[in-house]
Amino acid sequence: MCSFITQIAYGIMMLITLGLTAGGLFSENWVQAPDGSSKGILCGANSFTTLSKNTADFCPGWWDNIKVFERVTVVCLFLAIIFQILGLVWNFITICACCCKKHIIHPLSAISLLNVIALAIAVIVYAINSNTAINDIVAALGTVGQGSMGSSFIMECVALGMAILCTIVASLAICFAEKCV
């Protein structure tokens, strides 16, 4: 019973982590300029151009125009989303497998740890290079003053904290499942 309750808590926490990760990745507020305007790391919806009636190109040249640290951040965040979905699916499978749960639940903590690693790399790489991103938006807009990190970056930091908690809860669920509690 305790492993079931712990897995329910894990599922709720992982859903929150997934929401924070996706929300931060797809929002346009990674860096804020002093005038209040902001910049995202993904291409915006206004970058959609139609080439002909049958084809469309979303954000032409976007990947080539972003810096390496932004590429690393985007790739790591997409990997984190994949690990989060995989963790939710595996958690659901092990909840449904009552009789053999103690034998198949073990990958849950490894998936959660991979999620933490992907999120940590994304947050650390972007934090180290945040001055470059802030200076780029201030220079592009020609504003005077200091820019700052936006709410999207903060969401990813909170997602990292939630991912760490998910890993701890997954380990507890494994301990409870092994003891058939």
Secondary structure by P-SEA (a helix, b strand, c coil): caaaaaaaaaaaaaaaaaaaaaaaaacccccccccccccccccccccccccccccccccccccccccaaaaaaaaaaaaaaaaaaaaaaaaaaaaaccccccccccaaaaaaaaaaaaaaaaaaaaaaaaaaaaaaaaaaacccbbbbbcaaaaaaaaaaaaaaaaaaaaaaaaaaaaacc
